[in-house]
Amino acid sequence: MCELLAMSANTPTDLCFSFTGLTRRGGETGPHKDGWGVAFYEGKGVRAFHEPGASANSRIAEMVQTHPIKSEVAICHIRQANVGSVCLANTHPFIRELWGRYWTFAHNGQLAGFTASPGFYEPVGDTDSEALFCDILNHLRSECDRHAPPELVAETLVRLSSGYARQGVFNLLLSNGDWLFTYCTNRMASITRRAPFRPARLKDADVTVDFEAETTPNDIVSVIVTEPLTSDEHWDIYQPGEWRMWQQGVVILKGVTGSSGGSHHDTPAQYTR
Amino acid sequence: MCELLAMSANTPTDLCFSFTGLTRRGGETGPHKDGWGVAFYEGKGVRAFHEPGASANSRIAEMVQTHPIKSEVAICHIRQANVGSVCLANTHPFIRELWGRYWTFAHNGQLAGFTASPGFYEPVGDTDSEALFCDILNHLRSECDRHAPPELVAETLVRLSSGYARQGVFNLLLSNGDWLFTYCTNRMASITRRAPFRPARLKDADVTVDFEAETTPNDIVSVIVTEPLTSDEHWDIYQPGEWRMWQQGVVILKGVTGSSGGSHHDTPAQYTR
């Protein structure tokens, strides 16, 4: 299994606090020591850090914890390998270009025996996760228009996700830098922080942050994770089959597919603006 | 203009010494302060660091200088912007997946008014360099077989490169992690270090390395740059129109196209194993 972390914000925001909590689980407070990676969007560009080892004692992860990289969308993953060997090519998040934008993907779960339909995008490594990512992009490319609004892209993503969820565990983070799509089979929670900001304490490290001192009153910053990171805040737990599309720190579209995949008729789910 | 650095080695080798010299030119001993990036292959995986600012005073660049990341192929670039704004999306090296491998590209020069033929791969930023990279990949995808040996891939790359060279300055580094292709319009030099190893001194920083202490007698490590990095070694200067394909630290194929592009009949150039 693995753990996921994402951020959606309405102003460039660093991920130092949450990243510090998550990376402790990579070999210290958790067993996810087979790799870690994080991707930060900056405009249409993306910068990523990947390492095929434990994040808890990584010098590069330490640099990312203490060197604020500001972003409106970020995706992070720590890995405990099940499918695929421990190597750099199997380290999430995976990144591809589609329609002149970088798409970034991280996955928690396992789809035993998943086979992607042949297509343009091909996995480099041998994880089911990267094969899923390529499958999603191949479907989008052939079924969606490049100028499709988020509603239509979400419709395709929901349909694909509920199909994957019928085959196994599929907790998903996917972004094109503009929005962030999240899908939950069984483990996902979010928190939206906005004024009045309060302090918060990490579960996995003796670290407290006073968000009031770090933000302006207009900031809206949401964090999405497989497992809540703080011990003194209320996290909003996703239902099984729930998906949310985030932009600028808020949910712009959401819905629920049938539990554990449900029937095909549950999608497209009802949208809530 | 920009500066380029690449490495090809027969054993995983760090780039700390050369990278330290090059990054000084990013705002200290040289004017290339508009971004820097480096990509290290590790098996089929690649890890990259990109920043849209000066490398000379970057904390991330400092970490890369002092934290040995071992690789058999690496590509590095520091940028002085001409075409395209200063932003992360315009920062080399650019990376795309083709045939289940990551391809990495960095370019020095300028092709005013270059327009890529439409194709699958699209630039994310607005540099001529990234448009060139996408053009190369689109041609390879449609004209080469995925199982083509390096000789045939080189033939396509030489034909494309000499075409681009007729339109401007085109000094190129391109790799798929297996081999490294280099093409010189006007600025490129290489050095191959093997036993008996000697010390070397950087031009751009008061740094000396004793390669004897860092290597084994079987190591072969080649470094390719737009401008020699050391003051006390002999660098092999490329001729205009010269290309070399490197693998495991040695040249496996090379040739010369007509000066500044020459006629189309110069390609495919004569190969030398």
Interface residues (C-beta under 8 A of the other chain):
Chain A: E42 G43 K44 G45 V46 R47 A48 F49 H50 E51 P52 R59 I60 M63 H67 C87 L88 A89 N90 T91 I95 R96 E97 W99 G100 R101 Y102 F120 Y121 E122 P123 V124 G125
Chain B: E42 G43 K44 G45 V46 R47 A48 F49 H50 E51 P52 R59 I60 M63 H67 C87 L88 A89 N90 T91 I95 R96 E97 W99 G100 R101 Y102 F120 Y121 E122 P123 V124 G125
